[in-house]
Amino acid sequence: KQPNGICVIMCPGGAYILESQTYEGRDLKDWFNARGITYCMLQYRLPVGHSEVPLNDVKRAISIMRERADELGIKSVGIMGNSAGGHLAACAATLYDSPETRPDFQILMYPVITMEEALTNGLSRDALLGKNPSEDLVNRFSCEKNVTPDTPPAFIVLCADDPDVNPANSFMYCSALIEAGVEVSMHMYPKGGHGWGWKDSMPYKDDWVAELKTWLTGIEKQL
C-alpha cells in the first residue's frame, strides 16, 4: 500500500524439477510487504531439456516489473532465489542481456552456483543441462565464471552443514564478486541444513532475517 521503491522477484527452489512455492515463495510476501517492498513470486517454466527457458522467464519477469515501475512505485528491481532458484537468480544477475533485464541487486539463499560436476547439485545440473552437457554449456551456467564489475550487489545466506548444495558454491561466487569489486554480504550459520526457506525451524532465522532487513535498508537509502 505504501511502496518504498524496492521490488523483489522470488525464484523458488526445487532442483529445476519442481518449484517450492510456499516456504520458498508465497510465505515471504507479508514480511516484505510490511516493509514497503513490492514482492513477486516467479512461477518459471521448468527446463525439461531446454536450458535457456527458466532464464528467459526471469529476464521477462524483470522487464515486466520495469515496465510497471511508475504504476507500482518501483525504483529498484532485485532478484531472489533459493537453491536451484538461487542459481536462476544468480544467472539473472550475470547473464542479463540489456539494462531492462539486469537486476539491481541479488539475494541468494543456499544457492547452487556452479555447474561443474564436482561441486554442483547433481539433480539441478541434470535437469537444467542434461546428462552429458558440453563444456560451453557448463561454463555458461556456472555463475562464478560470469561475474563482471557490472554484476549487481549480492546478499548470500547459507548453512555450513548443507547436505545438498556444497557451501563451496557460495564461497566461489563470493570470491568472484570480491575480485570483480562487487559489493557482497555473505552470512553462513553452523546449522540449518538445506531448504529451510521461511521456516521457523531454521535455528538462525531471526539472525539472517535481521541481516537481510539491514541490507535492504541500505538499498532503500540509495534510492
C-alpha positions as a printed Julia matrix, in Angstrom:
223×3 Matrix{Float64}:
  0.0     0.0     0.0
  2.95    2.32    0.69
  5.77    1.17   -1.61
  9.29    2.19   -0.65
 10.6     1.79   -4.21
 12.06   -1.71   -3.88
 10.77   -4.73   -5.79
 11.91   -8.31   -5.12
 11.22  -11.12   -7.6
 11.5   -14.52   -5.91
 12.56  -17.72   -7.72
 11.59  -20.78   -5.64
 13.92  -23.76   -5.46
 13.27  -27.35   -6.46
 16.31  -28.62   -8.41
 14.75  -27.44  -11.7
 12.4   -30.43  -11.3
  9.64  -28.72   -9.3
  9.1   -25.39   -7.52
  8.67  -24.97   -3.76
  6.16  -22.14   -3.95
  5.12  -21.96   -0.28
  8.0   -21.56    2.21
 10.36  -20.59   -0.65
  7.78  -18.39   -2.35
  4.45  -17.05   -1.13
  5.22  -17.33    2.58
  7.7   -14.44    2.41
  5.3   -11.87    0.96
  3.93  -10.5     4.24
  7.4    -9.77    5.65
  8.44   -7.88    2.52
  5.12   -6.06    2.14
  5.25   -4.91    5.78
  8.47   -3.11    4.88
  7.03   -1.42    1.81
  8.67   -3.84   -0.62
  6.78   -4.98   -3.71
  7.14   -8.78   -3.71
  6.59  -11.11   -6.67
  6.97  -14.86   -6.93
  8.01  -16.09  -10.36
  6.5   -19.38  -11.46
  9.15  -20.02  -14.08
  8.88  -22.79  -16.64
 11.0   -25.85  -15.85
 13.71  -26.58  -18.43
 12.7   -30.13  -19.49
 15.64  -30.3   -21.89
 15.67  -26.59  -22.78
 18.26  -24.94  -20.56
 17.52  -21.34  -21.6
 13.81  -21.46  -20.7
 14.0   -20.55  -16.96
 16.49  -17.76  -17.7
 14.24  -16.37  -20.43
 11.35  -16.32  -17.94
 13.27  -14.48  -15.24
 14.53  -11.9   -17.76
 10.94  -11.33  -18.87
  9.78  -11.02  -15.27
 12.35   -8.29  -14.59
 11.31   -6.5   -17.78
  7.63   -6.65  -16.8
  8.27   -5.11  -13.4
 10.36   -2.36  -15.0
  7.52   -1.67  -17.44
  5.15   -1.28  -14.45
  7.59    0.7   -12.3
  5.71    4.02  -12.42
  2.37    2.34  -11.78
  3.66    0.39   -8.76
  6.08    2.95   -7.35
  9.18    0.89   -8.12
 12.67    2.36   -8.38
 14.84   -0.75   -7.86
 14.13   -4.3    -9.1
 16.03   -7.12   -7.41
 16.12  -10.87   -7.85
 15.99  -13.51   -5.11
 16.14  -17.3    -5.08
 16.61  -20.46   -3.04
 18.81  -23.42   -4.03
 18.19  -24.01   -7.77
 16.09  -20.85   -7.65
 19.21  -19.19   -6.26
 21.08  -20.44   -9.29
 18.44  -18.93  -11.54
 18.66  -15.65   -9.64
 22.47  -15.65   -9.96
 22.1   -16.4   -13.67
 19.8   -13.37  -13.96
 22.49  -11.3   -12.23
 25.3   -12.49  -14.53
 23.65  -13.35  -17.87
 21.35  -10.35  -18.43
 21.42   -9.0   -21.98
 20.11   -5.44  -21.59
 19.6    -2.72  -18.97
 15.94   -3.76  -18.85
 16.8    -7.34  -17.83
 19.62   -6.51  -15.4
 18.53   -6.79  -11.76
 19.64   -4.03   -9.41
 20.56   -6.47   -6.62
 20.52  -10.19   -5.84
 19.53  -12.16   -2.73
 20.66  -15.79   -2.75
 19.66  -18.41   -0.19
 21.79  -21.6    -0.09
 22.27  -21.23   -3.86
 23.52  -23.63   -6.46
 26.14  -21.56   -8.29
 28.38  -23.77  -10.37
 27.51  -26.45  -12.91
 30.95  -28.05  -12.54
 30.23  -31.68  -11.74
 32.49  -31.92   -8.67
 30.69  -29.21   -6.7
 27.22  -28.7    -8.16
 23.94  -30.25   -7.1
 23.59  -33.21   -9.45
 19.8   -33.12   -9.71
 19.83  -29.45  -10.68
 22.61  -29.9   -13.22
 20.96  -32.89  -14.9
 17.56  -31.2   -15.03
 18.96  -27.95  -16.44
 21.77  -29.15  -18.73
 21.1   -32.82  -19.4
 23.26  -35.84  -18.6
 26.22  -35.01  -20.85
 26.4   -31.23  -21.32
 29.09  -29.58  -23.41
 31.88  -27.62  -21.73
 30.44  -24.43  -23.22
 27.05  -25.13  -21.65
 28.62  -25.89  -18.27
 30.6   -22.65  -18.42
 27.59  -20.58  -19.47
 25.57  -21.7   -16.45
 28.42  -21.66  -13.92
 27.65  -18.26  -12.42
 31.05  -17.81  -10.77
 32.61  -17.7   -14.24
 30.35  -14.9   -15.49
 30.79  -12.25  -12.8
 31.87   -8.81  -14.03
 32.3    -5.42  -12.33
 28.74   -4.66  -13.53
 27.22   -7.64  -11.67
 24.72   -6.27   -9.1
 25.38   -6.31   -5.32
 24.66   -9.57   -3.54
 23.34  -10.84   -0.22
 24.06  -14.54    0.35
 22.88  -16.74    3.24
 23.59  -20.44    3.8
 24.42  -23.08    6.41
 27.76  -24.85    6.9
 26.04  -28.23    7.28
 24.13  -28.05    3.97
 24.0   -31.69    2.74
 22.57  -30.92   -0.7
 24.48  -27.88   -2.02
 28.15  -27.72   -1.15
 28.85  -24.4     0.65
 31.78  -24.04   -1.76
 29.18  -22.84   -4.29
 28.59  -19.68   -2.25
 32.29  -19.3    -1.4
 33.37  -19.3    -5.04
 30.65  -16.85   -6.02
 31.52  -14.55   -3.14
 35.19  -14.71   -4.13
 34.38  -13.89   -7.77
 32.26  -10.92   -6.68
 35.01   -9.58   -4.43
 37.59  -10.0    -7.19
 35.36   -8.02   -9.56
 34.83   -5.27   -7.0
 31.13   -6.07   -6.49
 29.56   -5.41   -3.09
 28.68   -8.67   -1.32
 27.36   -9.56    2.14
 27.58  -13.29    2.95
 26.26  -14.94    6.12
 26.9   -18.59    6.99
 25.4   -20.28   10.03
 26.7   -23.51   11.61
 23.45  -25.49   11.48
 20.25  -25.46    9.49
 20.91  -27.76    6.56
 19.19  -27.05    3.25
 15.77  -26.0     2.02
 14.62  -24.05    5.08
 13.3   -21.03    3.22
 10.95  -19.13    5.53
 10.54  -22.0     8.01
 10.71  -21.11   11.7
 12.55  -24.39   12.29
 15.71  -22.85   10.88
 17.62  -22.2    14.16
 19.13  -18.91   12.99
 16.07  -17.47   11.25
 15.92  -14.36   13.44
 19.6   -13.71   12.74
 19.57  -13.98    8.96
 16.28  -12.11    8.64
 17.71   -9.26   10.72
 20.79   -9.16    8.49
 18.6    -9.07    5.37
 16.5    -6.26    6.84
 19.64   -4.21    7.49
 20.96   -4.9     3.99
 17.68   -3.95    2.32
 17.57   -0.75    4.37
 20.89    0.12    2.75
 19.37   -0.46   -0.68
 16.41    1.77    0.2
 18.68    4.59    1.37
 20.38    4.61   -2.02
 17.13    5.24   -3.91
